[in-house]
Amino acid sequence: ACPRAGWSRRRRGARPSAEMYRALPFFMCFVVASGFLPSAPLQGKLPPSLPSIAPTRSFVLPSCPRTCPLAPLASRALAVRRSTQGGGAGEDLVGTDQVCFDGGCVVEDSSVVMQELEAELLELSETEKRLRREGALMLLDKIRSSEAEDAAPAPPAPAPAPSPPAGQQSVISRKLQGRDGPTVWSEFGALASQRKCVNLGQGFPDWSPPSFVRDAAVEAIMKGTNQYTRTAGHLPLARTLAARYRMHLEREVRAETEVAVTVGASQALYVSLQSLLEQGDEVLLMEPFFDLYMGQILLAGGKPVFVPLEPTEEGEWKIDMKKVEEKVSKKTRIIVLNSPHNPTGKVFSLAEMEALAEIVRKHERIVVISDEVYKYIIHTPPEESQDTLGSAGHVHFARLPGMWDRTLTISSAGKTFSVTGWQVGWIIGPSRYLRDIQVLLPFIQFCAATPMQDALVQVLKQADQPYEGERNYYDWLKQQYTMKKEKLEAALRAANIIPMKGQGGFFLIGDTRNVKVPQEYLEESTPAMKTMTRDWALCRWLAKEHGIISIPCSPFYSPENRHLASNFVRFAFCKTDETLQEALEAFRVIGQAEQSK
């Protein structure tokens, strides 16, 4: 019996009437299938007529009007139902499914109910399905954000683990040469958690990925690609990548022997270094560099060697290839090329890459690791760049004459599709290097997540199609990031910070020479920066006094060249327009305060 909803008593197995469906609150309908949709965040948010929902072995079917924003979730329930009927991921639910209603009014599932629900859903247009699905996600986001606002303040960060006794350095500490303590990320992450801040620090988008990306993930999971796949990469994805790189590089690429799929680009870099370096081999880095490089080189037994990028008066970053050649020795095994570059945003020109290739040709032992995770995010493409499959502005180093056999190309899906948590990356290169990488992979992790790999097959195909009025998704992505970069540049100028010129990626370096750092911040010492640098002190001041999280550039330099970063701070613009507007307002306050002095 369901007295709250005014329903009459019905025999078990009877199909609920349309009036019973409409009696439910107009939008509170949920799909729960053994925890398929977490109900814990919803407790306390439901209207009185829906007192509780607990994850059970039952379905709470979307028994709601056609205007219900959660109606698309019914298709998920149907998909689960279909999968249980055919075995596979949900076969333990066979014969136990139930349709549950408010107040414990439960009827057994029947094929008639399922058929009619499915027929109703099929009548919806694709556009309507997408809009309703997005409405559901917005509702859930609102519930979760409301719950987060009501939550108690986060407890203070736990104290760091005690160091080994004096004279007893850990194995990892020795390998990292003492770089095993607090980091820039732990310090500024803690500062961000202590107060409401505009977070322009860590580089990940703070919005949901496009609907076609989310749909592909759901489809991959529901169709059953949830078990281990081939260690070197889910073959459909490896074949898709091989086909794309055939066009990028204008040469044959074999999916089975010249492609490896990894757990993100970080693992791609790790296995590449491990497979190439012997103890004492040198790796040439152009600084500032992504700080992950340093630790991974040391763990592989390599020795980093540094060549600084030089800022010009016009705010650009230049590389002196003569200095690069001077640093090359008989011990040089790898040159890391990162274009578009993190943290500067520099896009290396064709002329610069050809000059680097000429150095590589003179030293037969050198391999180039080309880190290209930002290749689809280029705002101002050089005139001489290529344009294949949305990569306008990017030069693939492996495409240069003779460089295929000397290059491992690394990329990933995270930055391009706003899915940094999917952790799917890849390596493209000659089989003589890929063989060892493929041998090494199962000793590190058996495979990258199978459903995410499978989803990317569809995502990569869909991204080449017209999107939001643009030629393809990649053109739309560049347009969005170009606008966001311009918003952040305007915000920095409001605080008298000079934006350096970057052509790609979603970071912007600010020259802070015109900003005065309070003396007390310069005199501080922190566990992560015992000898304070100006850029670090300025970032602490921005966080504590103005609620702006940014990242000092000194961690992106070698200890001997850290002084070069004194005026440079990195800001991320992979943020919503609302976040960037908040940043503009905060930076304006700084600028106005400076003017009043």
Secondary structure, 3 states (H helix, E strand, C coil): CEHHHCECCCCCCCCCCHHHHHHCCCCCCCCCCCCCCCCHHHCCCCCCCCCCCCCCCCECCCCCCCCCCCCCHHHHHHHHHHHHHCCCCCHHHCCCCEEECHHHCEEECCHHHHHHHHHHHHCCCHHHHHHHHHHHHHHHHHHHHHHHHHCCCCCCCCCCCCCCCCCCCCHHHHHCCCCCCCCHHHHHHHHHHHCCCEECCCCCCCCCCCHHHHHHHHHHHHCCCCCCCCCCCCHHHHHHHHHHHHHHHCCCCCCCCCEEEECHHHHHHHHHHHHHCCCCCEEEEEECCCCHHHHHHHHCCCEEEEEECEECCCCCEECCHHHHHHHCCCCEEEEEEECCCCCCCCCCCHHHHHHHHHHHHHCCCCEEEEECCCCCCECCCCCCCCCCCCCCCCCCHHHCCCCHHHEEEEEECHHHHCCCCCCCEEEECCHHHHHHHHHHHHHCCCCCCHHHHHHHHHHHHHHCCCECCECCHHHHHHHHHHHHHHHHHHHHHHCCCEECCCCECCEEEEECCCCCCCHHHHCCCECCECCCCHHHHHHHHHHHHHCEECEECHHHCCHHHHHHHCCEEEEECCCCHHHHHHHHHHHHHHHHHHHHC
